[in-house]
Amino acid sequence: MADAVVGDGAEDGDGQHAFVVGSGVVVQAGRDAVVTIHQATRRVAWPVRVGVPPPLAEHYQERRGHALLTEALAAHRPVVVIGAHRGAGVVVSGLGGVGKSQLAAWHAWQVWSDAHVDVAVWLSALGRDAVVTAYAEAARRVLVEDDPLIAERPPEQAAAAFRAWLAGTARRWLVVLDDVQDPADVRGLVPPPGAGGQVIVTSRLRDAALTSGRDLIELDVFTEAEALDYLAGALGDRRDADREQFEGLAGDLGWLPLALGQAVAFIVDQPLLTVAAYRALFADRRRTLADLAPAEGALPEHQATIATTWSLSIDRADRSGGRGLASKALRIASVLDANGAPLAVFTSRPVLGHLGRSAWRRVRVDDVLDALTRLHRFNLITLTPTATSTAADDRTHLDTGAVRVHALVQRSVRDDLGPRGVSRAARAAAAAMTAVWPHGKRDADLEAVLRANAIALASVTDPATWSWKVYDLLKLVGESLGGAGSPAAAFEHLSRVREWALQGLGRLHPKTLAIQSRRAAWRGDSGDPAGAVADFQQLARDMRRVWGGNNKRTLIARRELARWRGIAGDPVAAVAALEEVTASMTRRLGADHAETLVARSNLAYWRGTVGDPAGAAAEFAALSADYERLFGADHLDSLITRRELAKWRAAAGDPARAVVELEDLVPDMVRLLGVVHVDTLSARSNLAYWRATSGDVGRAVVEFEHLLADSRRHLAGNHPHTLTTRRELAKWRAVAGDPARAVVELEALVSDMVRVLGVGHVDTLSARSNLAHWRAVAGDVGRAVAEFEDLLTDSLHHLATDHPHTSTTRDELARWRTVRNNPPTPPSL
């Protein structure tokens, strides 16, 4: 009720007159009174300002969003000084902490001091009541001349009146609805941009109800230039201020403006703390984000810590539906790669089971997709599905896709979970990745993404808390790296996993021994067969100690030790050891056991290598019959055994028959495995090789050209098969009459092999031998001799003295020295 001023009037008979200025109630006790109300006219105090924008951060950076905001607000109109033009509504959406409110405040502060803008309203849209209250206050101040009783009206009615006034007025105005939490909170209240009006909405939501009919600015994190400019302005006077440290700090914090601002405040408050020292603190997993942020009371007004900022969004996502599943799905995402985890991981059976146990109910794929959609809606994740439409209900069916999460959101979630919660999430995520791994088929893109996610999981969790599922996943990563053509990377990765296993499980734990076995194999494949022999010797001793000499795992280790002895240059010892192991496997496992068949295959190969190709061919013929009987003709091992049989028949003196058999085999492999499966490519290489050996060099060169094109297109450019194919193509081009071209190609190949495999890898040494040989054939004998001399030195250093390659190099060196020292006598005239 407004104040009233009451004055005495002249008496008239028994009555009394009074006058009132303003609105009010007059009670005259004891006798009647006549009250005359004189309503004083109230005026609007222009310009009207309701609410106050938050202050701009120190060292505030203008960004690309500013230009987009100005352009959007000025759409289809000439630009005015304050950038407040007509017919524009803008929604600023993005992850909490990217600077949405700051962008809106930057524009609002330009308007606030401009008296030509009649009405400016800034309100925090934390709920419908907050919006209605602010609108009602604005109505009381703006509409008082049009509706003297506006202050007496219910808030919803006053708010509706203010919105209607905004829609119809010719005056200039700005309304900012900051941090809208739910479209329902502003339904019917967002004003349509009027003749001179501007609307800015900021939100963490992506809802169409907010963005429809308005330009959408999706504000991202800082660019590198923006982050460096900000840090240079804020920390440029620190003693370790340099571009490298600033780049590192910005990268550590994911380029997030709020996080960088709070890191700066933390550093500035501690004069002895350097940027490098802060980064070391941040890298320490034992510290939480709260440990590395200023205290709540020390933060600027209107600003919460990044953890608080996101916890509100997570809570809102949970309360929006789905019975709390959104936060549980985010826990899985917190231990995966921030750059993207396959959607299939989240819809896998292990994750469904984990979420079901956490939620105490059955969780289906649709439930998970709904939870992820809610997280996406609140900008806690970015969901990028590959969608296909279903005919049944025209909904989007999510077959594949990726879930991306900012690294600091992940860190905040892990901080909240604690070590035990993180361990549970990691266990579920590891089982899920193992379940969706493309076992038995090659999917290079999916494997690369899964490798990145597995490595991310290992980097953010404590090995002391790992379950066997994590170790199994990390072993898969090693196999994938090697299979992708990076044996050295596989060896390095498994070496790290082995160290973790030694610390967490112990040397004789079955998982540790399994990792040791695969590490040893990739060590050999990366060019260190002698090292592989030493590793398998120790492994066989350890396995005999744990399981005994006749255990299947011990026998496999002995078989692998024998194989690597042969590769390291002692094929005779390999044959002797494999004869013993094969006999033991036959007794212990049976003649038809898969591991016994592998041992028989190894034995046949090394018998052929030591000079009995006919015996090798006979054994592979028997193996081929056994594989077909046990597993069928279309089994991969059956196909590979047919390939080996053809090879040894050719080596035994019948290359023509080998060509016929390989011509039959390759179509079968293409049908069953695909044209670019690595085993198909290997069979095609064998076919081209034996065709050339049989005399059809021209056709073989064409086949090698096609094979190289397919290898480059479908395998990594540095994949061992691709490198080997390049070597074979160069060799057979030389045989076909073009040694000069072969030299050029082999020079490039040797350079690549040294870079990829190392100078001492047997394949690199073989390519160098080819290069020197064809250089001599092309006429440069002196240089070829020098290359063979260097090659012999390296072979003696990296391989055994009696290794076949070392022996071959000695022979080649002697041959070409003879040619060099005894040049042909020119014919007499």
N, C-alpha and C positions, 0 to 999 in steps of 0.2 A: 504494500500500500504506500503510495506517495505521500509526502508531507502535505499538510493543509495549513493555511493561514486564516485564522478566524478573527473578525473585527466586530465591534459593537455597532448597532444601527439605531435609528430613532424609534421610540416606542410608539405604538399605534393601538389605542384601546387596551384590550387585555393581551394583545399579542406582542411579540418581539421579533424584530428582523435581525438577521446576521448574514454576512457574506463570507464565502470561502474562495480562496485562490488556490487552485490546484484541486486534486481529487482527494476526498476524505469523507468522514462521517462526523456529524456534529450531534451531540446529545444535550438537550437543554432540560435539566431536571426541574420538575414542578409545574411547568406550563408549556404550552405549545410554542414552537419556534418555526419560523419560515426561513429556510436556508436557500440562498441563491449561490449557485456554483459558477464561478468565472474561470474557465479552463485557460491557463496560460499556454501559449504556443511554444512547443519545444523544437529546437533546431538540431539538424545533424551537424556534428563537428567534423567536417571533411579535412583531410583524408582520414578514412577509418582504417585502423590497424587492429587486427585480432590475432592474438598469439604472437610468438617471437620465434624466428628461425634460429636454429642452433648456430653458434659461432663457427666460422671457417677454421679449419685446422691450421696450425702454424706451418709455414712453408707449403701452403696449399698449391697444388699443381693443376693448372688447366689441362684438360684432356680432350680426346676426340669427342667424348660425350657432350662437351660444351657446344661444339659446333652443331652437333645433331640436335641438341635441345633448342638452340637458337633457331635453327632452320625449321624445326617442326612447329615452333610457336609462331613463326613468321610465315607459315605456309600460305601461299597465294596472296600475300599482302606485302606492301612495301615495309622495309625494316625501319623501325623507330629506334630512338636512342637506347631505351631500356630493353630492347628486344621483346617487348610485350606487344605482340600484334594480335590480330583478330582471328577468330574461328579456329583455335588450336587447342587440342587436348593431348597431353603426353603422359605415358606411363613409363616409369623407369624401373625396370625389373632386374634382379640379379642376386647373387649370393650375398649373405650378410657379411658386411665388411668391405665391399668393393667401392663404397662411396656414393651410394644412391642418394642418401639424405644430404650429403655434402654438395652434390651436383644441384639438387633442388634449392639448397640454401644459397649457393652461389648466385643463382638467378634471383631468388627472393630478396636478397640483400640489395641488389641493384634496384629493385622495385620499391623497397621499403622507404628509401629516402627520397623517392620521386613523388612530389606533391601532385603531379598530374595524374597519377594512378589513384583513383578515388577510394578503392577498397582493396585491401590485401589481407588475406586470412591464411595463417599457418596453423595447422592442427595435427596432432599426433593421433592417427586413426587406429588406436589400439582396441577399439570396440565401437559398437554403434552408439552407445551412450556418449562416448567422447566426441563423436562427430556431431550428434544432435545438440549437445551442450554448446559446442563452439558455434554452430550455425545459429542457435537461438540467441547467443550473445551478439553475434553479428547482426541478426535481425533487429534486436532491441536498439542497436546503435544506428542502423542504416534506415529502418522503416518507421522510425518514431514520428516523422512528419506525415507519412501516408496512413499510419495506423497508430493513433495515440495510445491505444490500449495493447500494443504489441507485447509489452512487458508482462501483461497479465495472461497471455495465452499459453497453453500447454507447450512444452518444448518441441514436441514433434510437429505441432501446427506452426510454431514460429519458424522451425527449420525449413518446413515446406514452403513457407512464405518467402524466406530468404532465397531459396533455390529458384522459385518462380521469378523473384525480382532479378536475380542474376541472368536468367534466360531472356528477360525482356528489356533490360536497361541498355541505354546507349553509353553509360559511363564506362570508364576503364577499370578493370579489376583483375585480381589474381587470387586463385584459391589453390593451396597446396595441401593435399591429403597425404601425409607422410606415414610410411610403414603400415599400409593397409594389411590387416591380418587375415581378413575373410571378405570375399566379395559381398556377402550378405550384410556386412556391417555398413556398407555404403550404398546398398541398393536403393534407388530412388533419390539419392542425395548428391551424386556426382553431377554438377551442373553442366548442361550443354554449353560449350563455348559461345558466349553471346557476341554482340557486335564489337565489343571491345574487351572481351574477357579471355583469360588464360586459365587452363586447368593443368596441374601437374600432380600425378599420383605416383608415389614410390611404394614399392612392394617387393617382397621376396617371392611372390606368387607369379605363376605364368598363366593364370586362368583367362580364358577367352572373355569371361564376364567383365574383366577389367580392361582388357586390351582392345576389345571390339570397338571400332570407330575411332581409335586413337593411334597415333604413331607410337611404335614400341621401340624404346632404346634399351637394348640388353647391355648393361654396363659390365665390362669384364674387369679383370685385374689390371694392374699397371702394365704398360708395355715396358720393355727394357729401358728405353730412353726416359720414360716418365719416372720409373723407379730410381734410376741413377740421378736424375735431376733433383728428385725429392731428397735423396740421401745426401747428395753433395750440399744442398742448401741447409739440411738439418745437422749434418755431422762433418761438414767440410773442415772444421777446425780441429778435429781429433788427430792425435799424433799418428795414427795408423790409417788415416783416411786416404784410400786409394781406390782406383776403379775396380781392381781385382777383388778387394774385400767387399766393396759395395755390391758388385755383381753376385758374389757368393752369398751375402746376406739376403739380397732380394730373392735369389733362387731358393735358399733355405726356407724362406717364408712364403714361397709360392707367389710372389709378386703382389700379395694382397695388401691394399692400402691400409686397412685398419691394423693389420699385424705389423706392418712396417712402422706405422705411427707409434704403436705401443712399444715396439722394440727400441725405437729412437728415444722415447721418454724414459725407458728403463736404463739405457746407456747414458743418457745425459745426466740422470740423477746420480750416477756413480762415476766420478771423475777418473778413477783408476781403471775402469773397465774399458778395454779396447773392443773394437768391432770383432776382431779375431777371437778374443776371449768369449764374447757373447755367443759367437757361432759355435764355439766348443761346448758351451753350456747347453745350447739348443740341441746339439748332436747327442748329448748324453740322454739316453732313453730313460734314465732314472728320474729325470726332472720333468715336471708337467708344464704345460703352457702357463698355468697360474703362477708357477715359480718364476717365470721369465717375463711377467707383465707387471706394470705398476700396480700398486694397491688400488682398490676401487675408489678410495677417497682422493687419490692423486690423479685420477683420470679427469680429462676435460668434462665440462658439463654436457649432458645428453649422451655421454659415451659409456658403454659397458665393455668389459673385457670380451675378447673374441670368443672365449669359451661360453660366457653367458649369452652372447648374441646368438650363437648356434643352438644352445640348449633350449632356448625359447622356441626356435623353429622346429626342433626335433619334437618337443612336447606338443606343439600345435599339430604337427603331422600325425602324431599318435592319436590325438584327440579328435582329429577330423574323420576317423573311422578306421576300420581294420583291426580293432581290438589290440592296439599296441604293437602290431607287427612291423611297422615302419622302422622304429628304432632298432628292432632286432635284426632286420635286414641290413641296416646301416652298420651294425657291428661287423657283419661279414665283410662289407665293403671296406671297412677301416683297415683290414689287414691285406688288402689287395693293391694292385697298381693304380695309383691316382690317375694315370693317363688312360685307363680303360680296362675293365674286366669283362669277359664274355658274359652275356646275359644267361647263357646256358649254365654257368656256374651257379647262379642264384635259383634256377629252376631244376637243378639236379636233385636226385633222390637224397644224397647226404645232407644237403642244405634244407630240403623240405623236412626231413626227419629231425634235424637240429632245431629248426624253428618250431616244429610241432612240440618237441619236448620242452622248449622254453615257454611256449604259449599254453601248454597243457591242453592241446586240442589237435585235431588233424589239420594239417596245412596243405592246401593244394596249390598247383601252379598258378591258378587265377588269383589266389590270395597273395602270392608273392608279387605277381605283376601289379596288383592293386597297391601293395605297400610301396613298391618302387615308384609307381606313378605318383603317389602322395609325396614321396621324398623329392621327386622331380618337380612337382607342383610348388613345393616350398624352397626350391633352388638349393637343396642340400646335395643333390646329385644331378648329373646331366644324363638323361636316358636317351640313347640314340639307337632305336631299333631299326632293323631291316624288316619292313612290313609287307605282308601279303594279305590280300582281302579274302575272307572266307565267304563262300556263296550262301551259307546257311543264314547268317544274321548280319552280314556286312560289317562285322566288327574287325578290328585289326588283330591279326594273329601274329604274335611275336616269335619268329623262328630264330633269329640271331640278332645280335646287337651288342652294345657296350654300355657299361655303367661307369661313369666317370665321377670322381669325388675329389674336391680340393684336398691337397695333402694336409693342410692344417685342420680341416674338418675331421679327417681321419685321426690326426694326432689328438684332437680334443675328445673324440669318441673313445680312443684307447685310454686316454688319461682317466676318463670316467669309469671305464670297465675295470681297470686294475689288472695286475699280472694274471690272475686266474681267469678272469673274463676274456682277456686277450688270448690266452692259451686255448680256451674252449672255441673261440671264433676261428683261430688258426687251424685247429684240428678239423673243424667242419669244412673250412675253405680248402684245406689240403685234400681231404677226401673227395670234395666236389670236383676239384681240378683233375684229380686222378681219374674220376669217373667219366669226365667229358673229354679226356685226352683221346686223340684219334689213334687208338691202338690198332696196329695192323694195317693202317692205311696212311698215306702221306697227305697231310694238309699243312703246308708250310706256314701259311698265314695264321691259322689257329694255334699251331705249335709255338710260333714266335710270341703271340700274345700270352699264351699260358706260361711260357718261360719267364716273360717279364713279370707276370703276376706271382709266380712261385718265388722268384728272386726277391720281389718286393716283400712278400710274406716273411721270408727268412731275415730280411734286413730290419724288420720292425718288431720281431719277436725274439724271445730269449731262448737259445738252444737248450738250456737246461729244462725248459718246459715243453719241449717238442714231444709229440707222440710218434710212434712208428709211421703213422700216415704222412707226417711231414718229411721224414727221411725217404720214404718211398717216392714221394712227389719230387724231391730234389734229385734222386737217382734218375727219375724219368727225364728231368731237365738235362742231365749229362748225356743221356742216350740221344735226346733230341738234338743237342748241339753237335754231337758227333755225326748223327745221321744227316744233318744239314750241311755237312762238309767242313766242320770245324773241330777236328779231333784235338787240337791243342787247347781250344776253349773248353772242350769236354773234360780234358785232363785237369785243367786249372780249376774248373768248377768243382769237380769231384774231389780234388785235393782239399778245397775249403770244406766241403761237406764231411770229408773224412776227419779233419781236425775237430769239427763240431761233434762228430760221433765219438771220437776218442775221448773228448771231454765229458760228453753227456751220457754215453752208454758204456764206454770201456772198450779196450782193444779186442776182446774175444766175444763181444756181443754179436749175435747173428746178423743184425743190420749193419754193424760196422764191417764185418767180414764181407758182406754182399757189396758194400760200397767199395771196399778195398779191391775186390775182384774187378769191378767195372772200371775203377780208376786205373788199375794195372793194364787192362786191355787198351784203354784210350791212350795211355802213356806209350804203349808200343805203336799204336796207329799214328801217333803224332810224331814219330820218328826216333823213338828210343827203345828199340826192341831189347837191348841188353838190360835196360831199366825194368822193362816188363818181366823179363826172366827173373831178375832179382826179387821183384814184388811177388810174383807167383810162387817162387821158392818159399818165401816167408809165409805167404798165405796158406800154402799146402801144409806147412808145419803147424800153423795155428789151427787149421781145420782138423788135422789129425789129432791134435791135443784136445779139441773140443768134442769131436764126434767120432774119432777113430779113423783108421785107414781105409775102411771099406764103406764109409758113409757116401751117399750119392754126391753131396757137396764137395767132399774131399776128393773123390774121383774126378769130378769136373775140374777142380783146381789143378790136379795133376795133368789132366788132358790139355788144359790151356797152357800149362808150363811147358809141356812137350812141344806144342805148336809154336810157341814163341821162341823156343830154342832153335827150331828150324828157321824161322824168320830171321833170327839174329845171326844165322850163318852156320849152324851145325845141323844140317838135315839128317845126317846119319844118327846122331843122338836122338833126334826127334822121332825117327822111325823106331828105334829100340824102345824108347819110353812109351810110344803109342801102342806098340805091340803088347807091352805089359799092361797098360791102362785098359786097352780094349778087352783083353782077356779078363781083367778084374771086373769090368762093367758087365761083361756077358754073364759071368758067374753071379754077380750081386744083383744086377738089374734085369737081366734077360737079354737075349739077342735082339728082340724087337723093341726094346725101350728106346725112346727118342734120343736120349743122351748116348746110348751105345751106338746108335746109327751115326751120330755126329762123330764119335771117335773113329768109327770105321771109315768115314769120309776123310777125316784128317789123315789117317794112316795111309789110305790109298793115294792121297795127294803127295805126301812126302816120299812114298815109295817111287812114284813117278818122277819126282824131283831128283832123287838120287840115282836115277838111271834105269828105272823099270817102267816106262810108260805103258807097255803092253799089260803088265801086271796091274797098273793103276786102272787102265781101261776095263779090264776084266772085273776088278772089284767094284767099279762104278756101275757096271752093267748089273751085277748082283744087287747092289744098293738100289738101283732104279727099280728093279722088280720088287724089292722089299717095300720101298716107299709107296709104290702104287698099290700093292696088296694091303698095306696097313692104313694108308691115308687117302688113297684115291689118286687118279692121274692129275687132277686139277689142284692138288695141294702145292703150296709154294715150295716145300722141300723136294717134292717130286720133280717140279720144273727145274729147280736149281741142279739137281742131280743129273737130269738129262743134259743140261748145259755142260757140266763137268765131264760127263761121259763123252760127249762130242769132242771136247777139247783134248782129252787124252787119247782118243782114237786118232785124232789128227797128229798129235805128238808121236804116236806109235807108228806113223807112216801112212796114214790114210786121210789126208786133209779133204779129199773130194767127198768122202762119206760124211765127214764132219760138216761140210757145207750143206749137204742134203738134210742131215738131221737138224741142224740149226735153222734151216729154212722152214722146217716143220714146226720147230719149237717157238720161234719168234711170234707167229700168229697166235699160238696158244697163250703166250704171255701177254700179248696185246689184249686179247679177249678177256683174260682173267685179271690182269693187273693194270692194264692201261699202257699206252704207248710210251709214257714218260716215267713209269716206275723205274727205280734205279736198277732193279734186277732185269727188267726188260731192256733197258739201255745197255746193260752189261752183256746180255745175250746178243744184241745187235752188234756190239763191238766185236765180240768173238766171231760172229758171222763174217763181218767185213775183214777181220784179220785173216781168217783161214781162207777166205775167198782170194785175198791178195797172195797168200802163201801158195795157193793152188795155181796161181798164174794170172788171174783176172784182176790185175792191179788197177786198171782204169775204173772198173765198176766199184772196186773196194774204196777208191778215193771218193767217188760220188757218195757212197754209203756213209763214209766217215764225215763228209761235209754235212749231210743231213742229220747225222747223229750229233754233231757238234752244235748245230743250230737248235735242235731239240733240248740238248743239255743246257745250253745257255738260257734258253727261254724258260725252262721249268725247274732247273736246279740253280743254286747259287753260282755266280760266275767263277768263284774260287773253289767250288766243290771238287773233291779229288777225281770224280769221274769225268768232269769237264776238263780238268788239267790233263788227265791221262788221254782223253780223246784228242786233245790238241797235239800231244806228243805223237800219237799214232798217225794222225793225219799228216803232220810234217814229215814223218819218216817215209810214209808211202808216197807222198808227193816227190820226195827225193828219189825213191826207187823208180818212180815213173819218169824220171828224167829231169827234175828241177831241184837239184841240191841247193842252188843259191837261194831259192824261195824258202826251202826248208830251214836254212841257216837263219834267215830273218825271223821266221816264226818261232824257232827254237830259242833264239836270243830273248824274245819277249816272254816266252814260256818260262825259261829259267829264272828270269827276274821275278815273275809272279810266284813261282814255286818257292824261291828263297824267302819271299815276303810272307807267304801263307804257311808253308810247311817247315821252313828252316833249311839252312844250308846242308845239314847232315842227314836229312830225311832220305831214305833209300830211293824214293821216287824222284826227288830233286837230283840226287847223284846220277840216276839213270838218265834223266833229261840232259844233264851236263855231258854225259858220255855220248848221247846221241848228237848233241851240238858239236862236240869236238870231232866226232867221226865224220859228219857230213861237211864240216868245214874243211877237213882234210881232202875229202872226195871232191869238194868244189875247188881245190887248188891251193888253199892256204895251209900247207902242211906244217910250216914252222909254228904258226899260232896254235894249231891243233895240238902239236906236241906239248907246248907250254900248258895248254888247258888240261891235257891228260896228266901231266906232272902234278899240277895243283889238285886235280881230281883224286889221284892216288894218295896224296898226302891227307886229304879230307876223308877218304874212304878208310884209311888206316886209323884215323883218329876216331871216326864215328862208328865204324863197323869192325867186325872181327878180322884178324889178319887173313884167315882162310875163307872169309865170306865170298860167295860166288861173285858178287859184284866187284869185290876187290881183285879177285883173280882175273876177271874179265878186263878190268882196267889195266892191270899189268900187261896182259896180252896185247891190248890195243896200243898201249904206250910203246911196247917193244916193236910192234909192227910198223908204226908210223915213224919211229926213230930210224928204223932201217930205211924207210922210203926217203926220209929227209937226208940221211947220210949217204944215200946212194941214188942220187937223182938220175933219171933216165938220160942216156947219152943222146944228144940230138943227132938226127940222121945226117950222114955225110952228103955233101953236095956231089 
